[in-house]
């Protein structure tokens, strides 16, 4: 435990409550230090307020600049941009601003694997954890997915596997990783970044202290400027982790060695072949016995809300891909779709300033009925001649139900965030799943 990091720090202000903020407060309280902890949340009724220890002061509904400028350390929630004027004031006063992942880095003593990218990082993180656990290791899986990183420290695991968003990486500077993966880069969060270069730089921070840098040979944007030990993966060309054919059968291979026939994977789609290659590369680089985890990899069926079949009735498949909160995620869901019937594609929500025109060629190849809903539903209308505008998902499904026939698919892959109508993408996916059960 690196207590020298805490020298001179007595007053800590946590900005933003919720699951992450609460995990930060609990972590600070567990440390063998006398810290004065205060919390600021600009929401009037932030989630988690009732769970705060009594000796932690809470200010809600606005900022408290006086608290911030008196602090020795400010810990921000990933949802708060560093460009926020109040945070800029703190930085200008030379007060360190970190996130929960940086606090995790100060404390962790066991090997850590981390994964970032615009799409697929939750699947890769989850599957890496599943395969590593199957080898008999005690594994802590979390970060931007599931359990906050600081809560994982309570496990005292043999290995930690973290999903990291660009927002989390912005406030992380000393996380040492046994292996790190940058899966891909596509337009997302353009409401928060000045442009793609800015967004990419935030993602590349994952490699700052990584022993092995796992990059996508099919996406040059994932390569760091300074070349450490690079491990490349590809579904299209020869690489350290790639797809190779032997006697007419496609295999996942690593350093030329056949690991697994692709047809033995339960997860579907070419993007999931890429995800499986990354998992193999991460495990090898972390010294985990990949062979011992193969059965778990074969039986893995994917994450909830990620291309998940939630109903299959009279040959009509209902697929929940609510986690597709950007265009590239929706493109991944559409790639390699092989349908006998018609695709009823539900798109819309809060578009976060994205350009949806990249969907046009993919939609043109499909027999599709485009069903547009939510705040930015209008922006999808010009993308396909068969586009229809609705207010809600329920309206779409009530309208579509009488027309559905065998071989059709109803796919929620919205290419948008959910915050216009739902608390998060999980709530949106759950609502779709329950409509599917009701109408299927």
C-alpha positions, 0 to 999 in steps of 0.5 A, spaced: 500 500 500 503 506 497 501 511 503 506 516 501 501 518 495 497 521 501 503 525 504 500 532 505 493 530 503 488 532 509 482 535 506 478 531 500 472 533 496 469 528 492 465 531 486 459 527 484 455 521 488 452 515 485 455 508 485 462 511 483 462 517 488 459 512 494 465 507 492 470 513 493 467 515 500 467 508 502 474 507 500 477 513 503 474 511 510 477 505 510 484 508 509 488 508 515 488 516 515 485 521 518 481 525 512 476 530 512 471 528 506 466 532 503 461 531 497 459 536 492 453 534 487 450 539 483 443 534 483 438 536 488 437 529 490 443 525 488 443 517 488 447 514 494 446 520 499 442 516 504 448 511 504 453 517 506 457 516 513 454 521 518 461 525 518 461 526 511 458 533 509 454 533 503 452 539 498 447 538 493 444 542 488 450 547 486 457 547 486 461 549 492 467 553 490 470 554 497 470 547 498 474 545 492 479 551 493 480 549 500 481 541 498 488 538 498 485 533 493 479 533 488 476 526 486 471 527 480 466 522 477 467 520 470 461 524 468 464 531 470 468 533 464 475 536 466 473 542 462 467 544 467 469 551 469 469 549 476 474 544 475 478 548 471 479 553 477 481 547 481 486 545 476 489 553 476 490 553 483 494 547 482 490 542 486 490 535 484 484 532 480 483 525 480 478 519 479 476 513 482 481 509 477 487 513 480 485 512 487 485 504 485 492 505 482 495 508 488 492 502 492 492 495 488 498 490 489 496 485 484 496 484 476 491 489 473 488 488 465 485 493 462 480 494 456 478 501 452 475 502 446 469 505 443 465 498 442 466 491 445 469 493 451 464 490 456 464 484 452 471 483 452 472 485 460 466 480 462 469 474 457 476 475 460 474 475 467 469 469 465 475 465 462 480 467 467 476 465 473 475 458 470 482 457 470 481 457 478 484 464 479 480 469 484 478 475 479 475 482 480 472 484 474 469 491 474 471 499 473 466 502 467 462 495 467 458 492 474 462 493 480 466 500 481 474 499 481 475 501 488 470 496 491 474 490 488 479 491 492 475 488 498 476 482 494 483 481 494 483 478 488 489 474 484 488 479 478 483 485 476 480 486 469 477 493 468 473 496 463 475 503 462 472 509 459 475 515 456 472 519 461 475 515 467 482 515 463 482 522 463 483 523 470 488 517 471 496 517 470 499 512 474 495 505 473 500 500 471 498 494 467 500 487 465 496 488 459 492 493 456 487 493 450 485 499 445 479 495 441 477 500 436 476 508 435 469 511 432 465 517 433 462 517 440 461 523 446 462 528 441 458 533 446 464 532 450 470 532 446 473 537 441 474 532 436 476 525 434 483 527 436 482 529 443 477 523 444 483 518 441 488 521 446 484 520 452 483 513 450 491 512 449 492 514 456 491 506 457 498 505 454 502 510 459 504 504 464 502 498 460 507 492 459 503 489 453 499 494 448 494 490 445 492 494 438 487 493 433 491 491 426 485 493 422 484 500 426 491 504 426 487 509 430 488 504 436 496 504 436 500 509 441 505 514 438 511 511 442 511 503 441 512 499 447 511 492 446 505 491 441 501 485 440 496 486 434 490 482 433 486 482 426 480 478 423 482 480 416 490 479 416 496 475 419 497 478 426 499 475 433 492 474 434 488 472 428 483 468 424 487 462 420 484 457 416 486 450 416 483 444 412 477 449 411 476 450 418 477 457 421 481 458 427 482 463 433 490 463 433 495 466 437 502 466 435 501 461 429 498 456 434 491 454 433 487 455 439 479 454 438 475 453 431 471 459 431 464 455 430 465 453 437 464 460 440 457 461 442 457 468 441 455 470 434 458 476 429 465 478 426 465 483 432 465 477 437 471 474 433 475 480 434 473 480 441 475 473 443 482 474 439 483 480 444 481 476 450 486 470 448 491 476 447 490 479 454 490 472 458 497 470 454 500 476 456 498 476 463 500 469 464 494 466 465 493 458 462 488 460 456 487 452 455 484 452 462 479 457 460 477 455 453 471 451 455 468 457 459 470 461 452 466 456 448 459 456 452 459 464 453 453 467 451 454 474 451 452 480 456 445 482 457 443 488 452 448 486 447 445 483 441 441 478 446 436 474 444 430 476 449 424 472 445 424 467 439 416 466 438 413 463 431 420 464 428 420 471 430 427 473 433 427 479 438 434 482 440 436 487 445 442 491 443 440 497 447 448 497 449 449 500 442 449 507 444 453 510 438 453 509 430 459 504 430 455 499 435 449 499 431 454 498 425 457 492 428 450 489 430 448 489 423 454 487 420 453 479 418 446 479 419 443 474 415 435 474 415 430 470 411 425 475 413 424 483 414 428 487 420 424 491 424 430 496 426 429 501 432 433 507 432 433 513 436 434 517 443 439 522 445 444 522 439 450 526 443 451 530 437 453 524 432 452 524 424 448 518 423 450 517 415 455 512 416 448 507 417 446 508 410 450 503 406 449 498 411 441 499 411 441 499 404 443 492 404 438 489 408 430 488 407 429 493 413 423 497 416 427 503 420 423 505 426 425 512 429 423 514 436 426 518 441 429 525 442 433 525 435 428 520 432 427 525 426 435 525 424 434 517 422 428 519 417 432 521 411 437 514 412 432 510 408 426 510 404 422 505 409 423 510 415 417 511 420 417 516 426 414 514 433 414 517 439 416 511 444 418 503 443 411 501 445 408 505 439 413 501 435 411 494 437 404 495 437 404 498 430 409 492 428 406 486 431 400 485 426 405 485 420 411 480 423 412 473 420 416 467 420 424 469 419 423 477 421 427 480 427 425 486 431 432 489 433 433 494 438 440 497 436 439 505 437 445 508 436 444 513 441 444 514 449 438 513 452 437 519 457 431 522 453 426 517 455 430 512 460 435 512 466 440 508 462 441 503 457 439 497 461 433 500 463 431 501 456 433 494 454 429 492 460 423 495 457 424 492 450 425 485 453 418 486 457 415 489 451 418 483 447 415 478 452 408 481 452 407 482 444 411 475 442 
